[in-house]
Amino acid sequence: MKLPKLITTTKEGRRIYPIKLVVNNRQLDQLIIDPHYEEKHLYMSDEKIYEMVQVLNNRKFIPQDRKGS
């Protein structure tokens, strides 16, 4: 999958891409990627994050309780 054209970059350096996803019956139209991963996770890229997010499309996820909360 090809990463779509960047919409903008925020003053904090977050990159915003257009996306069409439905997760838990919610439509999402933007993918916001924070650049913090670039410091310690050199194997990661915006392209890989985009591909991983695509897997969530048309899926439903049930929140799980955290132990000790």
C-alpha positions, 0 to 999 in steps of 0.5 A, a space after each residue: 500500500 502506498 502512503 497517501 500525500 501528506 496533508 500537513 505537519 503540525 508545529 509539534 512535527 506530527 504528520 497528518 495523512 488522509 485516510 478512510 477507515 471504519 473502526 468500531 463503526 467510527 469513520 476516521 478520515 485522518 491518520 496522525 503520526 507522531 515523530 517520537 518513534 524515529 528516536 528509538 525505533 529506526 525500523 519503523 516508518 510512516 509507510 509501515 504505520 499506514 500499512 498496519 492501520 489499514 488492517 484495522 479497517 472494518 473491524 470491531 474491538 472490545 476494550 478489555 479491563 486492565 488488571 489493577 485498575 
